């Protein structure tokens, strides 16, 4: 038995993992029951039940994606894990884009004489709000969370060596000052840089067009091709995925993995639309901004499992996998998610018109793109220090703090800070960025390893 296989089998606690799986199934059930029961509780209760089901399904998806690492290359596994982990986010976003497209068609829109109808603009704005909120949460909270947890664990370990994690795995790249990614992660950062540079053009457009779809999805396809060439290696699994990975038969592992995929996908398919609708209705009934709920509450529900998995990796000081997964997720969201929104809108509207961008959402897109540029700038040397993590975390919350002082300008103000810092870092460390882009796009994986 290899050391990796021994690592999978040791300290599994089968009873605990079976209970965790059962709890996830139970959490995923209420929304499905509500959908087919014909009951009509309050919109707030519906939002809670459908949201819980999506959270439960997202956990099942994340565990299945981790187990899938046993069957594909390491680099592609990280991309697949990141893609599947954000499927709930895709589902909710597609609902709003599709509804916007249907309203667009119903309004018999004529660009020569008619403005967009309120429902069209509202649903399209909700789609963009959900997407921008998810992207900013991933960096402002997710990336920072990994560094903070690793710093805490290292500080505890230095005071009491007996508390050192026993399952850290081979990818421990953390120091008291921050964490470091392996050189091979230059691929994710390079493609994120490319997507970010293109995304800076979106705030200056009236719509995200099918041309934007071609460019962004093209970047994602190139990224997938590039990362699929990464060498295969044994993954370091945690939680229920660790237990499933310890099954004696490869066929049993595969069947369980596929079963979790199908169950979770079915739950998300059933619950995504009613969750989106009940969330909007809840905002209207309680006088809470529907944009606020869709932008922040929905992404928190759909991305909580991904953040938890990254947090577990960081807790075990497997920081390379923790941050690497979140960076790959950001690539997926900033390319495939953004690029497929116009497709859903076009299909529903039976037109080739792009997804409309309102004035408010232009500011949201600018802020999101600026944050992304700052993030890739500080990752140009593949390290994320404690100070940089504090910067990401603090600037994420600055928008909300400044909203009371600059209610109409807080997004542009914070975006300006992001852009100024990013340009300053890139000008100072352009050699690092040039090396990173060369590694990300051209250097063979044999050399990166």
N, C-alpha and C positions, 0 to 999 in steps of 0.2 A: 504493500500500500504506500503510495507517495505521501509526502508531507501535506500536500494540498487536500488529498482525499481523507487523510487522517484528521485534518483540521475540520472538514465538513462533518465527520462522524462524531467528533468529540463535543461534549457539552451541548448536546442538541436539546435535551429535555422534551421528549416527544409529547408527553401529556400537556405540557404548557403550550406547545406549538399547535397541537390539535384544538385546544381551547381557544387560542387566538384566532385560528381559522374559523371556528364555529361562531365566534363573536362577530367576525367580519361578515359572515353570511347572514347572521341575524340583523346586523345593522343595515345590510343591503336589502332586506326584505320589505320593510314597511311601505316604501314608495310603490313597489310593485303591487302589493296587496291593495293599497289605496287606489291605484290606477284602474284595477279591474273589479273593484268592489262596488263602484257606483256611488260611494259615499262622497259627501261634499262638506268637509269640515271648513273651518275658517282658513282664509288664504295664508295666514301666518303659520298655522299648523301644517298646511300642505307644503309650504316652503321648507319647513323643518324636516318633514318626513321624506320628501323627495330629495332634499339635500343630503340627509343621512344616508339614503340609499346610494347616492352617487359617491359619497365618501367611502362606504363599505366596498362598493365595486372598484373604486380606485385603489384601495388596499389590495384587493385580490389581483388586480392588474399588475401592480408593482411587484408582488411576489412572483407571479407568473413570468414577468419580464426578467426578473433576477435568475430564475431557474433556466430561462432560455439561454443564458450565458454559457450553459454547459454544452450547447449544441452549435454555437457559432463563434466566430473570432472575437477576440477581446474588444477591439475597437468598435466593430459593428455591434457587439452586444451592448456597449454603453449607449450607442446611438439608438438601438432598438428599445433599450430600457427607458431612455429619456423620452422617446416618441410615445411609447405606450403609456407612460406615466402621465402624460398630458392629454391623453385621449378624452377624459371628461371635460377638460377645458375646450378642446376642439368641438365637442358635441354641443355645449352650451352656446359657443360662438356661432356655430353653423345655424342653430335655431334662429337666432336674431337676424343673421344675414339672410336666411331664407324667407323669414317673415317680412323683412324689408323689401325683398324682391317681389313677393306676392302683392304687397301694398302698392309698390311701384307700378306693377302691371294693371292693378285694379283702377289706379288713378288715370290710366290712359295718358301717361306722361308725354308731353311734347316739349322738347328742350327749347323750341323756338318761342314758346309763349307761356308755358306753365312753370311755376316754381314747384319744388318738391312738396308733396303733401306732408302734413305733420306726422302721420303714421310712418311714412317712408323714412323721413329724417330721424324720427325717434328710434325706430328699430335699428337702423344702420348705425346711429350713434351709440346705441346700447351694445352692438356687436364690437365696435371699436373700443368702447369703454371697457368691456370685458377683456379684450385682448391687451390693451395698454396696462390695465391694472395687473393682469397676470404677469406680464413682462417685468414690470417695475417691482412687484413683490418678489419675483424670483431672484433678482439681483440685490435689492435693498434689504430684504429679510433673509433670503436663502443663503446667498454667498457669505453674508456677514455672520449668519448663524453658525456655519461650519467653522469659521475662524474662532468665534467666541467659545464654542463648545470645546474645540481642541485646546485653546489656551487654558480653559478651566481644568480640563483633564490633566494637562501637563503640570499645572501649578499644584494640583492635588498629588500627582505622582511624585513631584520633587520633594514634597513634604512627607509623604509616606510611600516609599517604594513598593510596599506590599499591595497597594491599590492600583498598581500598573495593570492595564488591560491585558488579558491573556489571549485575546482574539484579534489583535491589531492587524495581523496579516502582513504581507510583504511590502505594502505600499505606504508605510509610515513616513511622511514627509513633513512633519510638524516640528516647530521649535517654539520656544516661549515668545519669539517675536513675530510669528506668523506661520504660514504653510506654503509649501512649494509643490507645484505640479511636475510630473515627469515631462521630459522633453517631447514625448510623443503627443502630449496634449496641445502642442503648438498647432496641430491640425484643426481642432475645434476653435481655438482662439483666432486663427487666421481666417477661417470661413465666417466666424462671427464678425470679424472686422470688415470683411467684404460686404456682408449683409447690412451691417450698420451704416457703412458709407452710402449704400444705395438708399437705405431707409431715411436718410437725412433729406432726400428729395420729396418724400411723401407729404410733409406739412405744407408744401407750396403748391399742392395739386388740389383740384376740385373733387377728385375721386381716385380710388385705388383701382386702376384699370386692369384689363386682361393682359396688357403688356407688362404691367408690374408683376402679375401672376407668373408670366413666362420667365421673367428675370429671377424672381425670388425662388420659385420652385426649381428653376435651373440650378441655382446655387445649392439648394438642398440635394438635388440629384448628384451633383459633382462632389459634394461633401460625403454623401453616402458611398459613392464609388471609391473615393479616397480612403475613407476610414475602414471600408471592408477589407482593405489590404493589410490591416494590422495583424500581427502574428497572434495565433491562438495561445491562450494560457488559461490555467485553472482560475476560476473566479473565487472571490471570497464572499460567501453567502451569509446572510444574517436572518434571524427570525424564522418564520415558517418556511421561507425559501431554503434555508439551511437544512431543515428537517426533510423537505421534499427532495433536495439534492442528495440526501443520504440514502434514498431508496436503493435497494440492491440492484434492481433492474432498470436499465436505461429506458425501456419501453414504459415502465410504470412512471418514471419521471416525466416522460414526454406526454403520456396520457393525462396525468394530473395537471401539467402545465397547460395543455390545450383546453382541458375542462374548465380551468380557472379563467382562461381567456374568453371562452364562449359565454360562460355565465355572467362574467363582469360586463362584457360587451352588450349582452341582452338587457341587463339591468340599466345600463347607461342609455341604451336606445329607447327604453320604455320611459325613463324618468327625466331625460334631459329637457324635453319641451315643456312638460308640466312644471318642472322646477323653475325654468326661466319665466313662464307665465305667472306662476304664483309669487315669484320674487317681485316682479313688477307690480302685481296687484297688491301685495303687502305694502310696498312703498306708497302706493296711492291711498290705501285705506288708513294708514297711520301718519300720513303727511311727511314721510321720509323720502328723500330724493331717490328715485328709482335708479338714477345713474350711479349714485353712491353705492347702493346695494349690489348692483350688477358689477360695478368696477372692483369692489373690494371683498364683499361677502362671498360671491360666487367663486372667484378664484381661490379664496382661502379654503372653501369646501373641496374644490376639485384638485387642488395641489397639495393639500395637507399630507397625503401619504408620501408624496415625493420628498417633501421637506422632512418628514419623519425618517424616511430611509436614509437621506443624506445626514440627518442628525445622528442616527445610529452608527453610521460609518465613522463620523467624526468622534463620537463617544468612544469608539474602539481605536481611535487615532489612525484609521484608514482614510486619511484626509485626501489622498490622491483620488480614490474612488468617489468620495463625498463631493468634492468640488468639481471633479471631472464630469460627474453625472449632471450636476446643475448647469455647468457650462454647455454641455451637449443639449440639455433641455432648452436653454436659451437660443441656441442655434435653430432648433426645431421650431420654436415659437416665432422667431423673428424671420423665418423663411417660409416654412410650409403653412403655418397657421395664418400669417398675414396674407400669403399668396393664394390661399384657397378661399378666403372670404369673398373675393369678387366672383369666383366660380359659382359658389352657392347663390349669390345674388343674381347672377346672369341666368342660371338655370330656372330660378323661381320667377324671374321677371320676363323670361323668354326674350331676352335682348342681349346686346353686347355692351350695354352701358356699365361702367365701373361702379363700384360701391361708393356712394356719395360720402363726402367728408364735410361735416358742418364746421363752422368757425370754432366752436368749442373743442371739437375733436382734433382740429389742426394744432391747437396748443397742446393737447394730450399727446399727439404723435411727436411733436417737437420735443417735449419733455422726455418721453420714452426713448427716442433716438439719441438725445443728448446724454441721458444716463448710460445707455449702451456704449456710446463712444468713450465716456469716462471709464467705464468698466474695462473695456479692452485696452485702454491706455495704461491703466495700472497693472494689467496682466501681461504687459509686453515682455517682462522678464520671467513670466510663469510663476511669480510669487504674489501672495496676497498677505500683506503685513497686518498686524493688529491696528495700526494707525489708518491704513487704507480701508480696512473693514469698518472702522468707526466712521470714516468719511462717507462710505456708501450708506451706512445705517442712518447717520445724522442727516444727510442730504435727502434721503427718502422721506424722513419725517418733517423736513423743513417746509415742504409744500403745505402741509396741514397747519403748521405753526404760523406761516406767513399769510394763510388764507384770511385770518381775522384782520390783518394789517393791510394787505394788498389783495383784496378779494378778486380783482379783475386781472391782476398782473403776476400773481404768485407763481404760476406755472412758467411763464416766460422768464421771470427773475431767476428761479432755480435752474431752468434750462440754460440760462446764460452762465451761471456758475459752473455747471457741468462742462459746458463747451469750453469755457476759459481754462479750467483746470486740465481738461483733456488735451487742448492744444499746447499748453505749457509743458505737460509731461512728454508728449510726443516730440516736441521740438527739442527738449533736453535729452531724450533717450531714443532718438530716431534710429540709432544703430541697433539697439535691441529690437525695435519693431521690424526693421529690415531683416534681421536674422530670423525673427519669429515667422515672418511671412514666407521667407525662403524655406524654412523647415516645414511650415504648414502646407505649402503648395507643391514643393518639389523634392525635398530630401526623402530618400527611401526609408521605409520603416526600419530596415535593418540598421541604419545609422542612427535613427532616432532612439532606438532601443539601447 
